[in-house]
Amino acid sequence: MSNITTRELIIKVARKLFQQQGIGNITMSDIAEAANKSRRTVYTYFQSKEELLEASIEMEVKKISTACTRVVMSALPPDRKIIKLIFVRLQSTRSIVRRNSCLHSDYTLIVEHIRKSFDAKEIALFRHIIAEGKQMGIFSTESPDLAARFLHFCLKGIEIPFINGIMSRNNDDKFVHDFTERVVLSALGHTETLKNQ
């Protein structure tokens, strides 16, 4: 038996309905019926569909955050970690956007609101890896903090082209991965990359 809470069940059911039919076509009664709960129970947790949509997106963003944290805490060396973190983040975001494509306009507005805390955490994760790499002599960047912020904002800038497949147009996934690796590691003053130049 699953340990899913009533709140999580309602979010899961609502997300599925939103994905299938769009938020405008779903009522709180529809959500209650699909979750096999009373309207009163649904309203105990959520005051509106919009609140439910926001909770659903928060749950999705938390999944990305958890996946990214796992990479940072892994035993990989910092140069491997930073590249893996970039692609885990991009691929997770693409997966969530595709799953919620029918909610595009609502989804995009709420994601930007929710992402503020995620953005701060992402910068901290990058900073952690870069500082670790600098301490081990793998990176020689002068400012791990600035490098972390720079990487974060670059990643936000390439999200949409990555999701839409524009980055890989005329290139295979391996080429995009290898190119990203060369650019990022070179920018961080990766000792091996600098030796090979």
Summary of the structure (lengths in Angstrom):
residues: 197
radius of gyration: 20.0
end to end distance: 56.5
largest distance: 65.6
contacts: 569
relative contact order: 0.10
helix: 79%
strand: 0%
